[in-house]
């Protein structure tokens, strides 16, 4: 099964985790949410699909990752039925 990097991005920070199917590979990692950190993420995981939660910073992050040649996707988490 292929490994995928999942990214939860916020204004000031991002957290990523590598998954293989439903299993986490290693622990979640938190970094500053800057273009340099996003470039480093792309360079660290060459060949891995990188999926970003569709939120405020995902557009510029996708641009930076694409510039680095990363395979980029986005996802939207399920809505809470209480909302």
Secondary structure, DSSP 8 states (H G I E B T S, - for coil): --EEEEEEE-SSEEEEEEEETTEEEEEEEEEE-SHHHHHHHHHHTTTSEEEEESSTTHHHHHHHHHHTT-EEEEE-----TT-
